C-alpha cells in the first residue's frame, strides 16, 4: 500500500468508522484508490510543471518539479478529502449508517451506566 492509499485509508477510517468497518477488503480498495490518486497527482504535476524553460538549469527545473508535486498533491487531496469547517455539523438524517452508529453507542452507554 503506497502513501496515497494510506492517506485515503486513514481519512476514511477516521471520518467514517462504521462505514469503514463494513468494507470487505480495505487493503484492496484503498490500494486501488491510492493508484488512482497517484495518477491524478502525476498528471496534474506534469501539467503544472510544463517543459523546461529557456535558460533554466536542470536544478531549477527539478526544484520547480518538487514544487509542482506538492501543489498537485495539495489540490488532489483537498478535492478528494475536503476539510469540514468548524461550524459544519453532521446531519444524521442524511446518513442512516451514522445515525444507527450513534443510536447503538447511546444504548451501550446507557447499559453500562445503569448496570
Secondary structure, DSSP 4 states (H G I P E B T S, - for coil): --HHHHHHHHHHHHH-HHHHHT-S-HHHHHHHHHHHHHHHHHHHHHHHH-SPPTT--HHHHHHHHHHHHHHHHHHHHHHHSPPPPTT----GGG-HHHHHHHHHHHHHHHHHHH-
